[in-house]
Amino acid sequence: MSIFQKAKEGLRKFMIGRRGADELSLALLITSLALSMLTTITRIGLFYLVGLVAYGLSLFRMFSRNIEKRYAENMKFLGVWRKARSSVKQFVNRLKNMRKYKYFKCPECHSRLRLPRKVGEVTVTCGKCRHAFKQRA
């Protein structure tokens, strides 16, 4: 058995019972990389320290054997991440369609609604709470 095969087998045995990289670990790695680049550009040591902590957390998460706890942390992160990503996507869509539609909120439930521009004043019924109100577009 060659030295590379022995190293590969040793690494395989070491990783038994460990999950490896998940979405939160990868996000921490990307954050640490971005902060190290920012440190190089700005020469601010605080970015370096925060990036180093993020890198250490990422390695800790990858090599941890407490899979249930790491899974729960990852699910919590994914919930926050999906919500933030959805908000950004909605904002970008509103910016793209700003000339076609007028966006506004329902006065009762505050859900987002839209009307085609240049239809004048119409009675709008909210699809979520069924509240009817007048709105100009």
Summary of the structure (lengths in Angstrom):
residues: 137
radius of gyration: 24.7
end to end distance: 75.5
largest distance: 80.7
contacts: 331
relative contact order: 0.09
helix: 60%
strand: 15%
